[in-house]
Amino acid sequence: MRLRHAVVAEFFGSALLLATVVGSGVMGERLAGGNVAIALLANTLATGAGLVALIATFISISGAHFNPLVTLAEVWLGKLRWKHAAAYIAAQAVGSIAGVIAAQGMFDLPLLEMSRHVRTGPSQWWSEVVASFGLLTVILNVAKRRIEFVPAAVGGYITAAYWFTASTSFANPTVTIARSFTDTFAGIRPIDAPGFIVSELVGGALAVFLFRWMEGRPHSPSGSASTAAGSESGKKHKTDVSVEAGH
């Protein structure tokens, strides 16, 4: 697959993802009548469903990363060149901001505005470490063995992580940056974004360390069949580690 096709896929996948996250947050908050739990539930369901659809759409074109953590993991694992990774990450960043602009425009809001939504402190940072570690662990292991399950696995994980983390699981540096440009339910203050990004990078790195350690373990006879099945699945799909995610 040509790099330009992959970059365009990363741009539009990231844009549609952020339009889903921000737009569903606005709609949920407007219809919830002040009930934050209902607003979060609406935001969660839309994001999880959107991820499944977007990953299934673009996975065969770019791997459907939509997340620098996934792209950097592929570089670290020797599956993607640095120059290609730079193009992916640039497309993810620009696409994410474009998605925020699209969502703001749909709800008659300023196209870009600095968020005042406070998200900071040790519990929030730790939540992002856990969320990012879990997301990358799911992606790396599912993609290696049953790549056709990646859309559902990532959508399901993010749906759960919205609720079991104090930060509502951003788990994505470019998403974090883009969400600082919306003063809505999904926003984060620009001053709080660096803490989230550092935490996400730490969580992602820990997941890659774990994956490499587990892949380096001796395989038992009983594990050989599953390993062979995973290799065969990889041959059929010809797609590297995939998906977003995070949201």
Residue pairs with C-beta under 8 A, 6 or more apart in sequence:
1 60
1 61
1 62
3 84
3 87
5 61
5 62
6 61
6 62
6 63
6 84
6 88
7 62
7 87
7 88
7 90
7 91
8 91
9 58
9 61
9 62
9 64
10 58
10 62
10 65
10 66
10 88
10 91
10 92
10 95
11 91
11 92
11 94
11 95
11 98
12 58
12 95
13 54
13 55
13 57
13 58
13 62
13 64
13 66
13 95
13 244
14 66
14 91
14 92
14 93
14 95
14 96
14 98
14 99
14 174
14 175
15 95
15 96
15 98
15 99
15 102
16 50
16 54
16 99
17 47
17 50
17 51
17 54
17 66
17 96
17 99
17 175
17 244
17 245
17 247
18 95
18 96
18 97
18 98
18 99
18 100
18 102
18 103
18 175
18 178
18 179
19 99
19 100
19 102
19 103
19 106
20 46
20 47
20 50
20 99
21 43
21 46
21 47
21 50
21 99
21 103
21 175
21 179
21 186
21 247
22 99
22 100
22 103
22 104
22 179
22 182
22 184
22 186
23 46
23 102
23 103
23 106
23 107
24 42
24 43
24 45
24 46
24 47
24 50
25 39
25 43
25 184
25 185
25 186
26 103
26 107
26 109
26 184
26 185
26 186
27 42
27 107
28 38
28 39
28 40
28 41
28 42
28 43
28 46
28 185
29 39
29 184
29 185
31 38
31 39
31 42
32 38
32 39
32 42
39 185
40 162
40 163
40 168
43 162
43 185
43 186
44 159
44 162
44 163
45 159
47 158
47 159
47 162
47 247
48 155
48 156
48 158
48 159
48 162
49 155
50 155
51 151
51 154
51 155
51 158
51 243
51 244
51 245
51 247
52 151
52 152
52 154
52 155
53 151
54 64
54 66
54 244
55 64
55 66
55 150
55 151
55 154
55 155
55 242
55 243
55 244
55 245
56 151
57 64
58 64
58 66
59 147
59 150
59 151
59 239
59 242
59 243
60 237
60 239
62 88
63 70
63 74
63 239
63 240
63 241
63 242
63 243
64 150
64 151
64 242
64 243
64 244
65 71
65 74
65 88
65 92
65 242
65 243
65 244
65 245
66 92
66 172
66 243
66 244
66 245
67 92
67 135
67 171
67 172
67 173
67 174
67 175
67 243
67 244
67 245
67 246
68 88
68 89
68 92
68 172
68 173
68 174
69 132
69 135
69 136
69 171
69 172
69 173
69 200
69 201
69 203
69 204
69 246
70 136
70 139
70 241
70 242
70 243
70 244
70 245
71 80
71 85
71 88
71 89
71 92
72 85
72 204
73 136
73 139
73 140
73 204
73 207
73 208
73 241
74 80
74 85
74 240
74 241
75 81
75 82
75 85
76 208
77 208
77 211
77 212
77 241
79 240
79 241
80 88
80 240
89 174
92 174
93 174
93 177
93 178
96 174
96 175
96 177
96 178
97 112
97 177
97 178
97 181
99 178
100 112
100 178
100 179
100 181
100 182
101 111
101 112
103 182
104 110
104 111
104 112
104 113
104 182
104 184
105 111
109 182
109 184
112 181
112 182
113 181
113 182
113 183
114 180
114 181
114 183
114 189
114 190
115 179
115 180
115 181
115 182
115 183
115 184
115 187
115 188
115 189
115 190
116 183
116 187
116 189
117 183
117 184
117 185
117 186
117 187
117 188
117 189
118 189
118 192
119 167
119 188
119 189
119 192
119 196
120 189
120 191
120 192
120 195
123 166
124 166
124 167
124 192
124 195
124 196
125 195
125 196
125 198
125 199
126 199
127 165
127 166
127 167
127 169
127 199
128 165
128 167
128 169
128 170
128 171
128 196
128 199
128 200
128 203
129 199
129 200
129 202
129 203
129 206
130 165
130 203
131 161
131 165
131 167
131 169
131 170
131 171
131 200
131 203
131 246
132 171
132 172
132 199
132 200
132 201
132 202
132 203
132 204
132 207
132 246
133 203
133 204
133 206
133 207
133 210
134 157
134 161
134 171
134 203
134 207
135 154
135 157
135 158
135 161
135 169
135 171
135 203
135 207
135 245
135 246
136 203
136 204
136 207
136 208
136 211
137 207
137 210
137 211
138 153
138 154
138 157
139 150
139 153
139 154
139 241
139 242
139 243
139 245
140 207
140 208
140 211
140 241
141 211
141 214
142 149
142 150
142 153
142 154
143 150
143 239
143 240
143 241
143 242
143 243
144 215
144 230
144 234
144 241
145 226
145 229
145 230
145 233
146 230
146 233
147 233
147 234
147 237
147 239
147 242
148 233
148 237
150 242
150 243
151 243
154 243
154 244
154 245
158 169
158 171
158 244
158 245
158 246
158 247
161 168
161 169
161 171
162 168
162 169
162 247
167 196
169 246
169 247
170 176
170 179
170 188
170 196
170 200
170 246
170 247
171 200
171 203
171 245
171 246
171 247
172 200
172 244
172 245
172 246
172 247
173 196
173 197
173 200
173 201
175 246
175 247
176 188
176 193
176 196
176 197
176 200
177 193
177 197
179 186
179 187
179 188
180 187
180 188
180 189
180 190
180 192
180 193
181 187
188 196
200 246
219 227
